[in-house]
Amino acid sequence: MSLVSQPTVLALIEHWADRLEAAGLSQSDGFGQGTLTAFDEAAWLVLWRLGLPLDDLDSVAMRPVAPADSAQVATLLETRISTRRPAAYLTKEAWLQGVPFYVDERVIIPRSFIAELLADGSIDPWLSVDTRRVLDLCTGNGSLAVLAAMTWPEVQIDAADISPDALAVARINIDRHQLAGRITLIASDGLAACPGPYDLILCNPPYVNVASMAALPAEFRAEPALALAGGEDGMDFIRSLFLNAARHMSENSVLVLEIGNERENFERAFPHLEPLWFETSAGPDQVLLLTRQQLA
């Protein structure tokens, strides 16, 4: 489709969605870091570049776009196609459960399914009036810590990561959402520097196995490998976590752990455990729950 001198916002999005598809980006490779289709990716970038609401395309769909603005959109989308840099690194922003977060190449792009469980209350039955201390382990850009603080206004949260770069980005987001008084950042290799005991541990660790790491598309290879690679079977970090978790947990504490597409490797590595599996938009095998008693 050729663009007229003043296309509508919708026409511009459709044009660039076609270009993304033609460039070989698809759900199986180039997307998955905030969007799942070429249309959604194009809509996000076009609306962001034009300074329009990202969640209300209908209200602006038929608005004409001036040639100068179309040119700015073209520069952004051509960069997306030619460099294969993730869209969030181009815009320096990602959204999770309707909340905006700053991101750059120092952190993986937030997309944890634990965020869904915070939003829909799935974790709440395992909490009580005594739940006061929460740990977000492998916090990355701090998004889960921020969402947990928003979900449970009465709790104090430690947000830990081994990466100083990630903690620097997390600080930006904690300050952005005015939560410095309730979220404490901790530089820690796993649980080593985390004081505990915690009433709840949230953890979205590095869990991608070696074979999957080798097959990652360019967009995912742009993210820090430290936050993705989980060893031969994806379970290296989790093995260490399970050895030490119980002593950092209060009596009735639970661990909510995301493992992505590694359920088969998880069950092979820990055949004696019988976790609760949460239902998420990605299915029933991405996020699990274990009690302190199971880990002791």
LINBELBEL-V127081 format. One line per field, one symbol per residue. ss: DSSP state (~ for helix, > for strand, _ for the rest). psi: psi as a letter, one per 20 degrees, with the letter a starting at -180 (. if undefined). burial: I if it has 16 or more other C-alpha atoms within 10 Angstrom, else O. A space follows every 50 residues. Layout:
BEGIN
ss->???
psi->???
burial->???
END
This chain:
BEGIN
ss->_______>~~~~~~~~~~~~~~_______________~~~~~~~~~~~~~ ______~~~~___>__~~~~~~~~~~~~~~~~~___~~~~~_>>>>__>> >>___________~~~~~~~___~~~______>>>>>_____~~~~~~~~ ~____>>>>>>__~~~~~~~~~~~~~______>>>>>__________>>> >>>>___>_~~~~~___~~~~___~~~_>______~~~~~~~~~_~~~>> >>>>>>>>____~~~~~~~______>>__>__>___>>>>>~~~~_
psi->pqprhmrrgghgggghgghgghijprhifirjlhrirhghgggggghghi kqpijlhhijhjpqpqghhhhhgggghhggghikpqhhhhikqqppljpq qpqaiiqqppjpihhghghjjhhhijraiiohpqpoplhcjjghgghghh gniiqqppoqqiohgghhghgghghhjljhiippppopocjgjpgaqqip pppnrpjprgghghjqrhghiiqphhigpjagjjjgghggghhighijqr gkqqpoppjckkgghghhhmiiqmrppqprijakkhprpqrhhhi.
burial->OOOOOIIIIIIIIIIIIOIIIOOOIOOOOIIIIIIOIIIIIIIIIIIOIO OOOOOOOOOOOOOIIOOOOIOOIIOIIOOIIOOIIIIIIIIOIIIIOOOO IIIIIIIIIIIIIIIIIIOOOOIOOOOOOOIIIIIIIIIIIIIIIIIIIO OOOOIIIIIIIIIOOIIIIIIIIIOOOOIOOIIIIIIIOIIOOIOIIIII IIIIIIIIIOOOIOOOIOIIIIIIOOIIIIIOIIIIIIOOIOOOIIIIII OIIIIIIIIIIIIOIIOOIOOOOOIOIIIIOOOOIIIIIIIIOOIO
END
